[in-house]
Amino acid sequence: MNPEFNVAMGSFKNCPAPAKLNLFLHVTGQRADGYHLLESAFQLIDYADLLHFNVRQDGKIFRTNDIPGVPSELDLVVRAAKLLQAHSSCNLGAEITLEKKLPMGGGLGGGSSDAATTLIALNCLWDTGLSRQELMDLGVKLGADVPFFLFGQNAFAQGIGEKLTPLATPDCWYVVLEPGVSIPTQAIFSSKALTRNSPSIKVADFQCYPQGNWRNDLQSVAVQLFPEVLIALEWLSQYDNAYGNAKMTGSGSCVFCACESENAADEILKSIPAKSSDKLRNWNAWKGKSLKEHPLKKWIRS
């Protein structure tokens, strides 16, 4: 669905907030303030939440629809709008409608992507004039993944995820499997079993062989704490191929594998077991196409 920007009507409709996959994720250390140092390859895909914005003249900001488990005042889209409003001393407000498609606690960056799309859209509607870097500096206050979605393209990430380098990634399709469990990020990063000393790699190391058997350091912890993830991984691993091995994205719970074509992805989706057992009853799976850049990139000021 194409975004519809109408400055005369004060609206920005059909704004996608795409999911991301971590093609690999290494934990290389931990800062004194508790934040973990990471290295990862961030891949945008075309499976997305959808947001709609209308400008208000009275300065009020609110979400127009209910989302189970996410009170409006705690929603990252509302927090992002208020942060931009305060930072820019803008007197305008906004009504925000969020069509939620990405699962919460899935490791797909859904909340961060929603916040980034909000910053992009309202920066245009309110004409606050912030550059991409200024938006990224603002976005990191909301979450470590937010700057990536404002970066505008796939990236090699370092630091806590805010140090980004453009990255060329394979053009392919992905099958993503939700194993029916939501994983709190803190549960993974606080685990004593988490490896925190993976050796650092260079962008070129991944760029030369992106289809390699790359790993997610958080996965070994997640499968111990949430056996549903292990069951999904074991099933999906039968489709490991030249594009890489099945793995978990982010801190979970979603797992994914790459496919050379949409037809190959469809065949995997057709083979998912019927939800006849307790272990499989909450499985949900879908496909997504790799993106080279964010769908709203042209609306992000340079």
SVG drawing of the C-alpha trace seen along z (x, -y; Angstrom):
<svg xmlns="http://www.w3.org/2000/svg" viewBox="-10 -26 48 59">
<polyline fill="none" stroke="black" stroke-width="0.4" points="0.0,0.0 1.4,-3.4 1.9,-6.2 -0.4,-9.1 1.0,-12.5 -1.5,-15.4 -0.1,-18.6 -3.4,-20.5 -5.4,-18.0 -2.8,-17.6 -2.7,-13.9 -0.2,-11.1 -1.9,-7.8 -0.7,-4.2 2.7,-4.7 4.5,-1.3 6.6,-0.4 8.6,2.6 9.9,5.5 13.6,6.2 15.5,9.5 18.9,10.0 20.9,12.0 23.4,12.5 23.8,11.1 26.9,11.2 27.3,9.9 30.8,8.5 30.8,7.0 28.8,5.0 29.1,1.3 29.4,0.1 25.8,-1.2 24.5,2.3 23.9,1.9 25.3,4.7 27.6,4.1 26.4,5.8 27.3,6.5 24.5,7.4 23.3,7.3 19.9,5.6 17.6,6.6 14.4,4.8 11.5,6.9 8.2,5.9 6.0,7.3 4.9,4.2 2.6,2.4 0.6,-0.4 0.1,-3.9 -2.1,-6.8 -1.7,-10.4 -3.9,-13.5 -2.6,-16.8 -4.4,-18.5 -4.3,-22.2 -4.7,-22.0 -1.4,-20.3 -3.0,-17.0 -1.4,-13.7 -3.3,-10.4 -3.8,-7.0 -7.2,-6.6 -7.5,-2.8 -7.2,-0.2 -4.3,2.3 -4.5,5.1 -1.8,4.9 -0.5,1.5 -2.0,-1.5 -2.0,-4.6 0.2,-6.6 2.9,-3.9 2.8,-3.2 6.1,-4.1 4.2,-5.9 2.7,-8.3 6.0,-8.7 7.8,-9.4 5.3,-12.0 5.6,-13.8 9.4,-13.6 9.5,-15.3 6.9,-17.8 8.9,-18.8 12.3,-18.8 11.0,-21.0 8.7,-23.2 5.9,-22.4 2.4,-23.6 0.7,-21.1 -0.7,-17.7 -1.7,-14.5 -4.2,-11.7 -2.4,-8.4 -4.0,-5.1 -1.9,-2.0 -2.8,1.1 -0.7,3.7 0.6,6.7 4.0,7.4 3.9,9.5 5.1,8.0 8.0,9.8 9.0,11.3 12.4,9.8 11.2,8.0 11.6,4.5 7.9,3.7 7.6,1.1 10.9,-0.6 9.8,-0.6 6.4,-2.2 8.3,-4.9 10.6,-5.6 7.7,-5.8 6.0,-8.3 9.1,-10.5 9.4,-10.4 5.7,-11.2 5.3,-14.0 8.6,-15.6 7.0,-16.0 3.5,-17.0 4.6,-19.4 7.4,-20.7 9.9,-20.5 12.8,-20.2 14.9,-17.6 17.6,-15.8 18.0,-12.1 20.9,-12.3 18.8,-14.5 15.9,-12.1 18.3,-9.2 19.8,-11.1 16.2,-11.6 15.1,-8.1 17.9,-6.4 16.2,-7.9 13.2,-5.7 15.1,-2.5 18.3,-1.1 16.7,0.2 14.9,-3.0 17.9,-4.7 18.2,-1.8 14.7,-2.3 15.5,-6.0 18.8,-5.1 16.8,-4.2 18.6,-1.1 20.0,2.2 22.9,1.9 25.8,3.4 25.2,2.4 27.7,1.9 27.7,0.4 24.2,0.8 22.9,0.8 23.2,-2.9 26.5,-2.8 25.3,-1.9 27.1,-1.3 25.3,-0.7 25.2,3.0 24.3,4.8 22.3,7.9 21.0,10.9 17.9,10.3 15.6,13.1 12.4,14.1 12.1,15.1 9.7,17.4 9.1,16.2 7.6,18.4 6.0,17.1 6.1,19.9 3.3,18.6 5.3,17.0 6.3,13.5 9.8,13.0 10.8,10.1 14.1,8.7 15.3,8.3 14.8,12.0 17.5,12.8 20.0,10.1 19.9,10.6 20.7,14.3 24.0,15.5 24.2,18.0 24.4,15.3 27.8,15.2 29.1,11.7 32.6,12.0 32.1,12.9 35.1,11.6 34.4,8.5 34.1,8.8 34.4,6.3 31.7,5.3 33.7,7.0 33.6,10.3 29.9,10.5 29.7,8.8 32.0,11.3 29.9,14.3 26.4,13.2 25.0,16.7 27.4,18.2 26.5,20.2 26.1,17.0 24.7,17.3 22.6,15.3 24.2,15.3 20.9,14.7 19.4,17.9 21.1,20.4 19.6,18.6 16.1,18.2 15.8,21.9 16.6,22.8 14.1,20.4 11.4,20.8 11.3,24.4 8.7,23.2 11.5,21.5 13.6,24.6 10.7,26.6 10.2,24.0 13.9,23.9 14.2,27.6 11.3,27.8 12.4,24.9 16.1,26.1 15.1,28.8 14.9,26.0 18.5,24.8 19.9,24.0 22.6,22.0 21.1,18.8 21.9,19.8 20.6,21.6 17.4,21.1 17.9,18.9 16.1,16.6 15.9,12.9 16.7,10.4 16.0,11.6 13.2,13.8 10.8,15.3 10.4,15.4 12.6,17.7 13.3,17.4 14.9,18.9 15.9,17.5 14.5,18.7 15.7,18.1 12.1,17.4 8.6,16.6 7.6,20.1 10.1,21.7 8.7,19.7 5.2,20.7 6.2,24.4 7.5,24.1 4.4,22.4 2.3,25.2 4.2,27.8 3.7,26.3 2.2,29.0 -1.5,28.8 -2.2,27.3 -3.2,30.6 -0.8,30.6 -0.5,28.3 3.1,27.5 2.0,26.2 -1.4,24.8 -0.1,21.2 2.2,21.3 1.8,18.5 3.9,18.2 4.2,15.8 6.6,14.7 8.4,11.4 10.5,10.0 13.8,8.5 13.9,4.7 16.9,2.6 15.7,-0.5 13.0,-1.8 9.6,-2.4 9.6,-6.0 13.2,-6.8 12.3,-9.6 10.5,-11.3 13.5,-11.3 15.5,-14.5 19.2,-14.1"/>
</svg>
